Amino acid sequence: MRWGKTAELQMLLEEEILSHKRALIESYQNLTQVVNYCEDKRKALEETKAYITRSPVSVTYEKTAVPLLLPNQYDCFIGVLPFHF
């Protein structure tokens, strides 16, 4: 009888426990991939939020800057044109 228990224990050690260990390692690797994916998505979300925040500010700046620059450009352009009367 003792031999049967030893063989059963040996089988558990060699097959069952190793099989479950491999499954745990695979699960750990899969979870690591999920974490990396989520971190990448979070980074992309943060970059998108920053872009969305900057965009209206940029548009407002351009909308204000262009009319301020146009008179200067117009004056420069008029100063270069030869006038023929």
Summary of the structure (lengths in Angstrom):
residues: 85
radius of gyration: 35.7
end to end distance: 123.6
largest distance: 123.6
contacts: 157
relative contact order: 0.04
helix: 93%
strand: 0%
